[in-house]
Amino acid sequence: MLLKLENVLNQAEVADIRRIVEAAKFIDGAISGKATLKKNLQAARGTEEFGTAIQKVVGALMARPDFKDYAVPKQITLEFNRYDPGMFYKNHMDAPLMGGVRSQPIRSDLSFTVFLTDPRTYDGGEFVLQTPYGEQRVKEEAGNAIVYPSNMIHRVDPVQSGIRWAAVGWLQSMLRDPAQRDIHYEVSRLREQVVTAFPDSELQERFDRLQGNLLRLWAEV
């Protein structure tokens, strides 16, 4: 299941993060993947401002109930990347474990991209997912995000002109099983619809109990 999130970051937040990221030192993206598969750049960590940019992205995602209900995140890690003309990332599946050099590695259950570039300022560079229903091509507005299973094959097509900036990340969910995550998300969305339609109904409490008991039954903490 693919989740699209609009306006995770507003335009002022996008501009602020871009200011930090564009001033960062960039290194060869092959440091975190095979050189035969990818040709891109990623921002080097280490400055306080860089940590602030990460916190802004993570905080914006965690402020979205639809993201939390879909992902039920336990741990999140992310980085910023850049694609200049001619750069690409061929079809691949994300690694099952992320991090681990200076911190505890996390299991990559879900991956996400937060787009940081106006799509009208670059040609090519589409994000392409291999879904059970065929290829899905994505080129979102700056500030929007997509979240998808980390074991789904995906790629970034070559950028033809302009520069493509993005925040990309991975998370370990408290619900390891994708089917359990789907059920939890559907229950959460149905609860929201029912509460909106019947704001004074006892159904809200019943949905809260149901969702809470599902988490008690399934969650890994």
C-alpha positions as CSV (number, residue, x, y, z in Angstrom):
1,M,0.0,0.0,0.0
2,L,1.3,3.4,-1.0
3,L,0.4,6.5,1.2
4,K,0.5,10.0,-0.4
5,L,0.6,12.9,2.0
6,E,0.0,16.5,0.8
7,N,1.5,19.5,2.5
8,V,3.7,17.7,5.1
9,L,5.8,20.9,4.9
10,N,4.6,24.3,3.9
11,Q,6.5,26.4,1.5
12,A,8.3,28.4,4.2
13,E,9.4,25.1,5.8
14,V,10.6,23.7,2.5
15,A,12.6,26.9,1.9
16,D,14.2,26.7,5.3
17,I,15.2,23.1,4.9
18,R,16.5,23.7,1.5
19,R,18.7,26.6,2.8
20,I,20.3,24.2,5.3
21,V,20.7,21.3,2.9
22,E,22.0,23.4,0.0
23,A,24.8,24.7,2.2
24,A,25.8,21.2,3.4
25,K,28.8,19.3,2.1
26,F,27.7,16.6,-0.4
27,I,29.3,13.2,-0.8
28,D,29.0,10.4,-3.4
29,G,25.7,8.6,-2.8
30,A,27.4,5.3,-3.6
31,I,28.6,5.3,0.0
32,S,25.2,3.9,0.9
33,G,24.6,1.8,-2.1
34,K,26.1,0.1,-5.1
35,A,27.9,2.4,-7.6
36,T,26.5,0.3,-10.4
37,L,22.9,1.1,-9.3
38,K,23.0,4.7,-8.2
39,K,24.6,8.0,-9.1
40,N,23.5,10.7,-6.8
41,L,24.7,12.9,-4.0
42,Q,23.8,12.9,-0.3
43,A,24.4,15.5,2.3
44,A,27.1,14.8,4.9
45,R,25.9,14.9,8.5
46,G,27.6,16.5,11.4
47,T,26.4,20.0,11.9
48,E,23.8,21.3,14.3
49,E,21.8,22.9,11.5
50,F,21.7,19.6,9.7
51,G,20.2,17.9,12.8
52,T,17.7,20.7,12.9
53,A,16.6,20.0,9.3
54,I,16.1,16.3,10.2
55,Q,14.1,17.2,13.2
56,K,11.9,19.5,11.1
57,V,11.1,16.8,8.6
58,V,10.5,14.1,11.3
59,G,8.4,16.5,13.4
60,A,6.2,17.4,10.4
61,L,5.6,13.7,9.6
62,M,4.8,12.8,13.2
63,A,2.3,15.7,13.4
64,R,0.2,13.9,10.7
65,P,-2.3,11.4,12.3
66,D,-2.6,9.7,8.9
67,F,1.2,9.1,8.8
68,K,1.2,7.7,12.4
69,D,-1.9,5.5,11.8
70,Y,-0.4,4.1,8.6
71,A,3.2,3.6,9.8
72,V,2.9,3.2,13.7
73,P,6.6,4.3,13.8
74,K,9.0,3.1,16.4
75,Q,12.2,4.5,15.0
76,I,12.9,6.8,12.0
77,T,16.1,7.6,10.2
78,L,16.6,9.9,7.1
79,E,19.0,11.6,4.9
80,F,18.9,14.3,2.2
81,N,19.9,13.6,-1.4
82,R,20.4,15.6,-4.6
83,Y,20.2,14.5,-8.2
84,D,22.0,16.7,-10.8
85,P,21.5,16.2,-14.5
86,G,22.4,12.7,-15.6
87,M,22.0,11.3,-12.0
88,F,19.7,8.3,-11.3
89,Y,19.0,5.4,-9.1
90,K,18.2,2.1,-10.9
91,N,15.6,-0.4,-9.8
92,H,16.4,-1.6,-6.3
93,M,14.9,-2.7,-3.0
94,D,16.0,-0.9,0.2
95,A,18.3,-2.7,2.6
96,P,16.5,-4.6,5.4
97,L,18.5,-2.9,8.1
98,M,19.5,0.8,8.2
99,G,22.1,2.5,10.3
100,G,24.2,0.7,12.8
101,V,27.6,2.4,12.5
102,R,27.2,4.7,15.5
103,S,23.7,3.7,16.6
104,Q,21.4,0.7,16.9
105,P,20.3,-0.4,13.4
106,I,16.6,-0.3,12.6
107,R,14.6,-2.8,10.5
108,S,13.3,-1.0,7.4
109,D,9.6,-1.8,7.3
110,L,8.6,1.4,5.4
111,S,10.4,3.9,3.3
112,F,9.4,7.5,2.5
113,T,10.4,10.4,0.3
114,V,9.6,14.1,1.2
115,F,9.9,16.1,-2.0
116,L,11.8,19.4,-1.7
117,T,11.8,20.6,-5.3
118,D,9.1,22.3,-7.4
119,P,8.5,19.6,-10.1
120,R,8.4,22.3,-12.7
121,T,12.0,23.2,-12.1
122,Y,13.5,19.9,-13.2
123,D,12.9,17.4,-16.0
124,G,13.0,13.7,-15.5
125,G,13.7,12.4,-12.0
126,E,10.4,10.7,-11.6
127,F,10.1,8.3,-8.6
128,V,8.9,5.0,-10.0
129,L,7.4,2.1,-7.9
130,Q,6.9,-1.4,-9.1
131,T,3.5,-2.3,-7.6
132,P,1.4,-5.4,-8.0
133,Y,-0.7,-3.4,-10.4
134,G,2.2,-2.2,-12.6
135,E,4.5,0.8,-12.5
136,Q,3.4,3.9,-10.6
137,R,5.2,7.1,-11.5
138,V,5.4,9.9,-8.9
139,K,6.5,13.5,-9.2
140,E,5.0,15.4,-6.3
141,E,4.9,19.1,-5.3
142,A,7.5,20.3,-2.9
143,G,6.4,19.6,0.6
144,N,4.4,16.5,-0.3
145,A,5.5,13.0,0.7
146,I,5.0,9.3,-0.2
147,V,5.3,6.3,2.1
148,Y,5.7,2.8,0.8
149,P,6.9,-0.7,1.9
150,S,10.6,-0.9,2.0
151,N,10.6,-4.3,0.1
152,M,8.9,-2.7,-2.9
153,I,11.2,-2.3,-6.0
154,H,11.6,1.3,-6.9
155,R,13.9,3.7,-8.8
156,V,14.6,7.4,-9.6
157,D,14.7,8.0,-13.4
158,P,17.6,10.1,-14.7
159,V,17.3,13.8,-14.2
160,Q,17.5,15.5,-17.6
161,S,17.8,19.1,-16.4
162,G,17.5,21.1,-13.2
163,I,18.2,19.7,-9.7
164,R,16.1,17.3,-7.7
165,W,16.2,17.6,-3.9
166,A,14.5,15.3,-1.4
167,A,14.5,13.9,2.1
168,V,14.5,10.1,2.0
169,G,14.0,7.9,5.0
170,W,13.2,4.6,6.6
171,L,11.3,3.5,9.6
172,Q,10.8,0.5,11.8
173,S,7.1,0.1,12.7
174,M,5.7,-1.2,15.9
175,L,3.6,-3.4,13.6
176,R,6.0,-5.7,11.7
177,D,3.2,-7.4,9.7
178,P,2.0,-5.4,6.7
179,A,-1.5,-6.9,7.0
180,Q,-1.7,-5.7,10.6
181,R,-0.6,-2.2,9.5
182,D,-3.3,-2.2,6.8
183,I,-6.0,-3.2,9.3
184,H,-4.9,-0.7,11.9
185,Y,-4.9,2.1,9.2
186,E,-8.3,1.2,7.9
187,V,-9.8,1.1,11.5
188,S,-8.2,4.5,12.2
189,R,-9.6,6.0,9.0
190,L,-13.1,4.5,9.6
191,R,-13.0,5.9,13.2
192,E,-12.3,9.3,11.8
193,Q,-15.2,9.2,9.4
194,V,-17.6,7.9,12.1
195,V,-16.5,10.6,14.6
196,T,-16.9,13.3,12.0
197,A,-20.4,12.1,11.1
198,F,-21.5,11.4,14.7
199,P,-19.4,13.7,17.0
200,D,-21.4,12.9,20.1
201,S,-21.7,9.2,19.6
202,E,-20.4,6.5,21.9
203,L,-18.9,4.9,18.8
204,Q,-15.8,7.0,19.3
205,E,-15.0,5.3,22.5
206,R,-15.7,1.9,21.0
207,F,-13.3,2.6,18.1
208,D,-10.7,3.8,20.6
209,R,-11.0,0.5,22.6
210,L,-10.8,-1.5,19.4
211,Q,-7.7,0.3,18.1
212,G,-6.1,0.1,21.5
213,N,-6.7,-3.6,21.8
214,L,-5.3,-4.2,18.4
215,L,-2.1,-2.4,19.4
216,R,-1.9,-4.4,22.7
217,L,-2.2,-7.6,20.7
218,W,0.2,-6.8,17.8
219,A,2.7,-4.1,18.8
220,E,6.4,-4.7,19.3
221,V,7.8,-2.0,21.6
